[in-house]
């Protein structure tokens, strides 16, 4: 087991795979956040359908954009991943409470997993904290 001060190296392949996964997540979250901030009819309808008032849509989108920006910045990526996990946990809870199609819930869970997979592949600090190999 490695100590907290030791650094675990990240291979070029892992680094690029992590960047690709993280970029896909960032683009998806930016798209979702912007549609909410701009209050597109589809975003408003989907948010209201799971039980949130229309007046909260832009604020939810703004919160998502802040979390996503923090995730995209290398120095704050772990904090951003934690915030995105909380956001997506709320999405799972809202979808379950609203009895939404299972796909919506599974999608939110899958995105949450990919947030951490992308980060783990590209971030040596996280590999030190959570080594997946023994």
C-alpha positions in Angstrom: 0.0 0.0 0.0 1.3 3.4 -0.9 1.6 6.3 1.6 -0.4 9.5 1.1 2.8 11.3 0.1 3.8 8.9 -2.7 2.5 9.7 -6.2 1.1 7.0 -8.5 2.0 7.6 -12.1 -0.6 7.8 -14.8 0.2 6.2 -18.1 -0.3 8.1 -21.3 -3.1 5.7 -22.3 -4.9 6.1 -19.0 -4.5 9.9 -19.1 -6.0 10.2 -22.6 -8.8 7.7 -21.8 -9.6 9.7 -18.7 -9.6 13.0 -20.6 -11.9 11.5 -23.3 -14.4 10.2 -20.7 -14.3 13.4 -18.7 -14.7 15.5 -21.8 -17.8 13.6 -22.8 -19.2 14.1 -19.3 -18.3 17.8 -19.3 -20.0 18.4 -22.7 -23.1 16.5 -21.6 -23.4 18.4 -18.4 -22.7 21.8 -20.1 -25.5 21.0 -22.6 -27.9 20.0 -19.8 -27.0 23.1 -17.7 -27.3 25.6 -20.6 -30.7 24.2 -21.6 -31.9 24.7 -18.1 -30.4 28.2 -17.7 -31.9 29.2 -21.0 -35.2 27.5 -19.9 -35.6 25.5 -23.1 -39.2 24.1 -23.3 -37.8 20.5 -23.1 -35.7 21.2 -20.0 -38.6 23.0 -18.3 -41.0 20.2 -19.1 -38.7 17.5 -17.9 -37.9 19.3 -14.7 -41.5 20.1 -13.9 -42.5 16.5 -14.8 -40.3 15.2 -12.0 -41.8 17.6 -9.5 -39.8 20.8 -9.4 -41.4 24.2 -9.9 -40.6 26.0 -13.2 -39.0 28.8 -11.2 -36.2 26.5 -10.1 -35.1 25.3 -13.5 -32.5 28.1 -14.2 -31.0 27.8 -10.7 -30.7 24.1 -11.1 -28.9 24.6 -14.4 -26.6 27.3 -12.9 -25.7 24.9 -10.1 -24.9 22.2 -12.6 -22.7 24.5 -14.7 -20.7 25.5 -11.6 -20.2 21.9 -10.6 -19.2 21.0 -14.1 -16.7 23.9 -14.4 -15.1 22.8 -11.1 -14.8 19.2 -12.4 -13.2 20.4 -15.7 -10.5 22.4 -13.9 -7.6 20.1 -12.9 -6.9 21.8 -9.6 -10.6 21.5 -8.5 -11.6 18.3 -10.3 -12.0 16.1 -7.2 -14.2 18.7 -5.6 -16.2 19.1 -8.8 -16.6 15.3 -9.0 -18.0 15.3 -5.4 -20.4 18.1 -6.3 -21.5 16.3 -9.5 -22.1 13.1 -7.6 -24.4 15.0 -5.2 -26.2 16.6 -8.1 -26.7 13.3 -9.9 -27.8 11.7 -6.6 -30.5 14.3 -6.4 -31.5 13.5 -10.0 -31.7 9.8 -9.1 -33.8 10.6 -6.0 -36.1 12.9 -8.0 -36.6 10.4 -10.8 -37.4 7.6 -8.3 -39.8 9.7 -6.4 -41.5 10.8 -9.6 -41.7 7.2 -10.8 -39.9 8.2 -14.0 -38.8 5.6 -16.5 -36.0 3.4 -15.1 -33.8 4.6 -18.0 -33.6 8.1 -16.5 -32.5 6.7 -13.1 -29.9 4.3 -14.7 -28.6 7.1 -16.9 -28.0 9.4 -13.9 -26.2 6.6 -12.1 -24.1 5.7 -15.2 -23.1 9.3 -15.6 -22.1 9.5 -11.9 -19.9 6.4 -12.4 -18.3 7.8 -15.5 -17.5 11.1 -13.6 -15.3 9.0 -11.3 -14.0 6.7 -13.9 -12.8 9.6 -16.0 -11.2 11.3 -13.0 -9.6 8.1 -11.7 -8.0 7.5 -15.1 -6.5 10.9 -15.4 -5.8 12.0 -11.8 -2.8 10.7 -9.9 -4.0 12.2 -6.6 -7.1 10.0 -6.7 -5.1 6.9 -7.6 -3.0 7.5 -4.5 -6.2 7.8 -2.4 -8.1 5.0 -4.0 -5.8 2.4 -5.6 -7.6 -0.2 -7.7 -4.6 -2.5 -7.9 -3.1 -4.3 -5.0 
